[in-house]
Amino acid sequence: MRKVFIFASIFSLLIYGIFSAPEKYAYIQWEPVKDVEGYKIQLRKKGSETILQEEECSKPYYSVKSMKKGFYEFRLAPLNVLGKPIVWSNWNQLEIRVSKQPGLERAENVKIKKGNNSDTLSIKGENLSKASKLDFQSKDHSFRPSKVNVKSSKEIDIVINTENIQPGVYDLNVKNPYNKSIKKKGFLTIEEKQDTVVLNEKRIAKKENQSKQLSEYEEEVNKKKESNTPEPIKNNNPQSSDRKEEIVKPFEKKKEPKKETLAVVEKKEEPKKETEPVKSVTVVTQKKKEPELEPKKDIVKPTEPIQKKEPVPVAKERPVKKKKAEGIREVERNPSTDPVIDYSRYNGLGLEAYLSMIKKLGSNCGSGALPDYLLSRCAKNHVLLNLNNLERRNMYNFLRLRSSNYFTRQEAYNYFSSNCKHRMRATAEYLQESKKEKKFDSLEKNLVEITIEFMGKCK
């Protein structure tokens, strides 16, 4: 009963998804359980109670490459010595997708003006899905659509906000899972935003307005002149010999300048006083008398010579060594400046030379699994890794390839097959030898082949 309870408490967190591998290597993978004879798996359609597949397997994974795309549910159970399920897990959701090469229809270059509004584009092609990733790239810039709406496998609507996008010609990239992609060159052109105000029209309107104001001003001036001129005076006197109307101009009085009266004041001249010649005057300045000081007494000079004081030597502070916590001791490792070992050129070393170099690094931590070059501190129950550069990370994952743990080796395969910077000659030679000597299962054998193929393509 105790064993069944342990399985029931652990197995609920057992499954963690589909193994990330190419389409032909699609697997369901879960954490292994100790002391069991195998596993049983059941699969059914989502929402149905009919079991489609029920099989036993000895490894902690199951291949689903024979199943069609769709939505499924599955559950697992570890088997005891008699081959019977100990406890079943809950039903888990499973979606199977088939990744195909995407296609794009021929389309003319689409032009969009940069602005604050969002533009919607329709992209037509083949094998388009929710898993398809779209992005636009130019020589210097790239961006992704703000929204993607998958109408069908042949049409996708995207929304582009051009507010923060640089103008230029962009290529369209459509990528499906497992590196199946297609590129459409010069698909989109984003143009500069143009001003809607025309300067010529502004100038014409300004000139018309000025001429209108000038004409109005001239009319007002003429009206004022007409109002200020007096009307003609008619001679209506019947006794005048000439009865014709005569125009008489109004008499305008000339303004005479005002006469200002000036009062003349006669100044009386005072008699000049006779000035006597100035005699020379002697100026005597009296100095202030300073208080008389007492006579200085004789200063007694010392008979003994004065000795110069030498500077007292100051004791230098010695660095205090911090006490180590209980159970922790510092790692004594070889310095990185060891002239015998060149850490920066070890990627080109062969397998034997690389292993001998690792032995030279030494291991004083106690476990002996990792060299001191990869450690920053060694504690009683754990170690702290020092993976601050590429050389240390490559060495660490190389040692993980030789681990007895299956999942540790799997992570190392993924590391060396993810980036060409991780490629090493020693890793390639080790994988070639282990592929011939060791007996791998089909899944690990495929991982080794993928890693070797990837490292061979790197230049």
TAZI-V219566 format. One record per residue. N is the residue number from 0. RES is the residue in one small letter. PHI is phi in radians with two decimals (999 if undefined). OMEGA is omega as a letter, one per 30 degrees, with the letter a starting at -180 (* if undefined). NEAR is the number of other ideal C-beta (glycine too) atoms within 12 Angstrom. Layout:
# TAZI-V219566
n->(N/N)
res->(RES/RES)
phi->(PHI/PHI)
omega->(OMEGA/OMEGA)
near->(NEAR/NEAR)
This chain:
# TAZI-V219566
n->(0/1/2/3/4/5/6/7/8/9/10/11/12/13/14/15/16/17/18/19/20/21/22/23/24/25/26/27/28/29/30/31/32/33/34/35/36/37/38/39/40/41/42/43/44/45/46/47/48/49/50/51/52/53/54/55/56/57/58/59/60/61/62/63/64/65/66/67/68/69/70/71/72/73/74/75/76/77/78/79/80/81/82/83/84/85/86/87/88/89/90/91/92/93/94/95/96/97/98/99/100/101/102/103/104/105/106/107/108/109/110/111/112/113/114/115/116/117/118/119/120/121/122/123/124/125/126/127/128/129/130/131/132/133/134/135/136/137/138/139/140/141/142/143/144/145/146/147/148/149/150/151/152/153/154/155/156/157/158/159/160/161/162/163/164/165/166/167/168/169/170/171/172/173/174/175/176/177/178/179/180/181/182/183/184/185/186/187/188/189/190/191/192/193/194/195/196/197/198/199/200/201/202/203/204/205/206/207/208/209/210/211/212/213/214/215/216/217/218/219/220/221/222/223/224/225/226/227/228/229/230/231/232/233/234/235/236/237/238/239/240/241/242/243/244/245/246/247/248/249/250/251/252/253/254/255/256/257/258/259/260/261/262/263/264/265/266/267/268/269/270/271/272/273/274/275/276/277/278/279/280/281/282/283/284/285/286/287/288/289/290/291/292/293/294/295/296/297/298/299/300/301/302/303/304/305/306/307/308/309/310/311/312/313/314/315/316/317/318/319/320/321/322/323/324/325/326/327/328/329/330/331/332/333/334/335/336/337/338/339/340/341/342/343/344/345/346/347/348/349/350/351/352/353/354/355/356/357/358/359/360/361/362/363/364/365/366/367/368/369/370/371/372/373/374/375/376/377/378/379/380/381/382/383/384/385/386/387/388/389/390/391/392/393/394/395/396/397/398/399/400/401/402/403/404/405/406/407/408/409/410/411/412/413/414/415/416/417/418/419/420/421/422/423/424/425/426/427/428/429/430/431/432/433/434/435/436/437/438/439/440/441/442/443/444/445/446/447/448/449/450/451/452/453/454/455/456/457/458)
res->(m/r/k/v/f/i/f/a/s/i/f/s/l/l/i/y/g/i/f/s/a/p/e/k/y/a/y/i/q/w/e/p/v/k/d/v/e/g/y/k/i/q/l/r/k/k/g/s/e/t/i/l/q/e/e/e/c/s/k/p/y/y/s/v/k/s/m/k/k/g/f/y/e/f/r/l/a/p/l/n/v/l/g/k/p/i/v/w/s/n/w/n/q/l/e/i/r/v/s/k/q/p/g/l/e/r/a/e/n/v/k/i/k/k/g/n/n/s/d/t/l/s/i/k/g/e/n/l/s/k/a/s/k/l/d/f/q/s/k/d/h/s/f/r/p/s/k/v/n/v/k/s/s/k/e/i/d/i/v/i/n/t/e/n/i/q/p/g/v/y/d/l/n/v/k/n/p/y/n/k/s/i/k/k/k/g/f/l/t/i/e/e/k/q/d/t/v/v/l/n/e/k/r/i/a/k/k/e/n/q/s/k/q/l/s/e/y/e/e/e/v/n/k/k/k/e/s/n/t/p/e/p/i/k/n/n/n/p/q/s/s/d/r/k/e/e/i/v/k/p/f/e/k/k/k/e/p/k/k/e/t/l/a/v/v/e/k/k/e/e/p/k/k/e/t/e/p/v/k/s/v/t/v/v/t/q/k/k/k/e/p/e/l/e/p/k/k/d/i/v/k/p/t/e/p/i/q/k/k/e/p/v/p/v/a/k/e/r/p/v/k/k/k/k/a/e/g/i/r/e/v/e/r/n/p/s/t/d/p/v/i/d/y/s/r/y/n/g/l/g/l/e/a/y/l/s/m/i/k/k/l/g/s/n/c/g/s/g/a/l/p/d/y/l/l/s/r/c/a/k/n/h/v/l/l/n/l/n/n/l/e/r/r/n/m/y/n/f/l/r/l/r/s/s/n/y/f/t/r/q/e/a/y/n/y/f/s/s/n/c/k/h/r/m/r/a/t/a/e/y/l/q/e/s/k/k/e/k/k/f/d/s/l/e/k/n/l/v/e/i/t/i/e/f/m/g/k/c/k)
phi->(999/-1.14/-1.18/-1.11/-1.14/-1.12/-1.10/-1.15/-1.37/-1.59/-1.24/-1.18/-1.87/-1.44/-1.51/-2.37/2.05/-1.54/-1.17/-1.38/-2.61/-1.05/-1.04/-1.29/-2.06/-1.41/-2.41/-1.71/-2.22/-2.54/-1.20/-1.25/-1.99/-1.30/1.01/-2.22/-1.62/2.67/-2.46/-2.14/-2.19/-2.19/-2.23/-2.62/-1.20/-1.13/1.49/-1.89/-1.85/-1.44/-1.38/-1.47/-2.39/-2.54/-2.41/-1.85/-2.50/-1.63/-1.73/-1.43/-2.79/-2.52/-1.47/-2.08/-1.22/-1.48/-1.53/-1.42/-1.21/2.69/-1.89/-2.30/-2.35/-2.53/-2.51/-2.26/-2.64/-1.31/-1.84/-1.51/-1.11/-1.44/1.41/-1.87/-1.12/-1.41/-2.73/-1.61/-1.44/-1.27/-1.25/-1.98/-1.34/-2.52/-2.09/-1.88/-2.05/-1.85/-1.52/-2.14/-1.22/-1.30/-2.35/-2.26/-1.31/-1.23/-2.49/-1.28/-1.11/-1.60/-1.99/-2.31/-1.57/-1.20/-3.03/-1.52/-1.48/-1.72/-1.96/-1.89/-2.09/-1.93/-1.94/-2.01/-3.10/-2.38/1.00/-1.69/-2.64/-1.16/-1.39/-1.25/-1.93/-2.03/-2.67/-2.02/-2.37/-2.09/-1.15/-2.07/-2.37/-2.68/-2.77/-2.09/-1.10/-1.30/-2.47/-2.30/-2.14/-1.53/-1.37/-2.77/-1.27/-2.04/-2.63/-2.36/-1.79/-2.18/-2.00/-2.10/-1.77/-1.54/-1.10/-1.89/-1.83/-1.33/-1.12/2.66/-1.74/-2.12/-1.63/-1.72/-2.02/-2.05/-2.23/-1.70/-0.97/1.16/1.04/-1.79/-2.45/-2.53/-2.24/-1.99/-1.35/1.04/-1.25/-2.28/-2.18/-1.86/-1.70/-1.18/-1.33/-1.75/-1.30/-1.46/-1.52/-1.67/-1.20/-1.08/-1.10/-1.11/-1.15/-1.08/-1.10/-1.16/-1.14/-1.06/-1.12/-1.14/-1.14/-1.13/-1.10/-1.16/-1.13/-1.10/-1.14/-1.12/-1.09/-1.09/-1.14/-1.11/-1.09/-1.12/-1.11/-1.12/-1.22/-1.41/-1.31/-1.31/-1.30/-1.19/-1.67/-1.58/-1.59/-1.74/-1.33/-1.25/-1.38/-1.17/-1.09/-1.74/-1.54/-1.19/-1.23/-2.02/-1.63/-1.94/-1.33/-1.13/-1.41/-1.86/-1.39/-1.38/-1.34/-1.54/-1.19/-1.20/-1.53/-1.73/-1.54/-1.90/-1.65/-1.68/-1.89/-1.47/-1.65/-1.45/-1.48/-1.40/-1.17/-1.30/-1.46/-1.38/-1.62/-1.45/-1.18/-1.37/-1.42/-1.21/-1.98/-1.73/-1.73/-1.93/-1.79/-1.66/-1.42/-1.25/-1.35/-1.47/-1.13/-1.26/-1.52/-1.22/-1.08/-1.21/-1.40/-1.17/-1.50/-1.40/-1.46/-1.22/-1.33/-1.48/-1.19/-1.34/-1.57/-1.28/-1.36/-1.42/-1.12/-1.33/-1.14/-1.63/-1.25/-1.33/-1.31/-1.62/-1.10/-1.51/-1.32/-1.25/-1.25/-1.38/-1.22/-1.13/1.42/-2.12/-2.42/-1.24/-1.44/-1.71/-2.04/-1.20/-1.16/-1.23/-1.62/-1.05/-1.16/-1.24/-1.93/-1.88/-1.27/-1.51/-2.14/-1.41/-1.09/-1.56/-1.28/-1.31/-1.12/-1.14/-1.13/-1.23/-1.16/-1.16/-1.15/-1.12/-1.14/-1.13/-1.13/1.42/-2.49/-1.89/-1.40/2.00/-1.30/1.40/-1.35/-2.09/-1.26/-1.13/-1.07/-1.69/-2.00/-1.88/-2.77/-2.09/-1.78/-1.21/-1.96/-2.77/-2.25/-1.87/-1.42/-2.11/-2.04/-1.48/-2.49/-1.17/-1.08/-1.16/-1.17/-1.12/-1.11/-1.09/-1.31/-1.11/-1.17/-1.23/-1.09/-1.63/-1.27/-1.49/-1.48/-1.13/-1.24/-1.14/-1.13/-1.08/-1.13/-1.19/-1.04/-1.10/-1.12/-1.32/-1.76/-1.82/-2.66/-1.21/-1.16/-1.52/-1.23/-2.39/-1.17/-1.11/-1.12/-1.09/-1.15/-1.14/-1.16/-1.13/-1.20/-1.16/-1.14/-1.43/-1.50/-1.46/-1.75/-1.58/-1.32/-1.09/-1.20/-1.20/-1.10/-1.14/-1.13/-1.11/-1.13/-1.10/-1.14/-1.12/-1.11/-1.14/-1.17/-1.23/-1.36/-1.21/-1.64)
omega->(a/a/l/a/l/l/a/a/a/a/l/l/a/a/l/l/a/a/a/a/l/a/a/l/a/a/l/a/l/l/l/l/a/l/l/a/a/a/l/a/l/l/l/l/l/a/a/l/a/l/l/a/l/a/l/l/a/a/a/l/a/a/l/a/l/a/l/l/a/a/a/l/l/l/a/l/l/a/l/a/a/l/l/l/l/l/l/l/l/l/a/a/a/l/l/l/l/a/l/l/l/l/a/l/l/a/l/l/a/a/l/l/a/l/a/a/l/l/a/l/l/a/a/a/a/l/l/a/l/l/l/l/a/l/a/a/l/a/a/a/l/l/l/l/l/l/l/a/a/l/l/l/a/a/l/l/l/l/a/l/a/a/a/a/a/l/l/l/a/l/l/l/l/a/l/a/l/l/l/a/l/a/l/a/l/a/a/l/l/a/l/l/a/l/a/a/l/a/a/l/l/a/l/l/a/l/l/l/l/l/l/l/a/l/l/l/l/l/l/l/l/l/l/l/l/a/a/a/a/l/l/a/a/l/a/a/a/a/a/a/l/a/l/a/l/l/a/l/l/l/l/l/l/l/l/l/a/l/a/l/a/l/a/a/l/l/l/l/l/l/a/l/l/a/l/l/a/l/a/a/l/a/a/l/l/l/l/l/l/l/a/l/l/l/a/l/l/l/a/l/l/l/a/l/a/l/l/l/l/l/a/a/l/a/l/l/l/l/a/l/l/l/l/l/a/l/a/l/a/l/l/a/l/l/a/a/l/a/a/a/l/a/a/a/a/a/a/a/l/a/a/l/a/l/l/l/l/l/l/a/l/l/a/a/l/a/l/a/a/l/a/l/a/a/l/l/a/l/a/a/a/l/l/a/l/a/a/l/a/a/a/a/l/l/a/a/l/l/l/l/a/a/l/l/a/a/l/l/l/l/l/l/a/l/a/l/a/a/a/l/a/a/l/l/a/l/a/l/a/a/l/l/a/l/l/a/a/l/l/l/a/a/a/l/l/l/l/a/l/a/l/l/a/a/l/l/a/l/*)
near->(9/8/18/19/12/18/28/22/15/24/29/20/16/29/32/19/20/28/29/22/31/22/25/17/24/30/33/40/30/32/22/24/29/12/15/34/20/26/38/29/40/30/32/24/23/19/12/14/11/14/18/23/24/20/23/21/30/18/25/29/34/33/27/33/23/15/25/15/20/20/19/30/29/37/31/43/33/37/25/20/12/10/16/17/26/29/28/26/31/18/23/28/21/31/24/29/26/23/25/23/21/33/22/29/20/12/17/11/19/25/20/30/21/24/21/12/14/20/26/20/30/24/36/24/30/22/28/35/29/17/26/35/26/41/25/35/27/23/11/12/19/19/26/22/32/21/17/26/19/24/17/17/22/19/22/33/22/34/21/34/21/32/18/15/32/21/22/24/24/36/26/39/29/38/25/28/26/21/16/25/25/27/19/29/20/20/33/37/25/30/21/16/16/11/10/10/10/11/11/10/12/14/13/13/15/14/14/14/14/14/14/14/14/14/14/14/14/14/14/14/14/14/13/12/11/12/11/10/12/13/12/12/14/13/16/12/14/8/8/12/9/10/12/11/13/15/12/14/11/11/8/7/6/6/6/6/6/6/6/6/6/6/6/6/6/6/6/6/6/6/6/6/6/6/6/6/6/6/6/6/6/6/6/6/6/6/6/6/6/6/6/6/7/6/6/6/7/6/6/6/8/8/6/6/7/8/7/6/6/6/6/6/6/6/6/6/6/6/6/6/7/8/9/13/11/9/12/19/19/20/27/17/24/23/14/21/10/16/10/13/27/17/28/15/14/29/27/18/28/20/25/15/21/33/23/16/30/33/17/22/33/22/24/20/30/19/19/17/22/34/34/35/37/36/34/21/22/30/21/15/12/16/28/19/26/23/22/15/16/21/30/27/25/34/38/32/36/38/34/30/41/26/20/12/15/23/23/20/31/32/21/34/40/24/31/37/33/20/18/16/17/29/29/36/24/33/40/32/24/34/37/22/20/27/24/14/11/18/11/21/20/19/31/30/21/27/36/35/24/29/38/28/21/26/32/19/13/21/7)
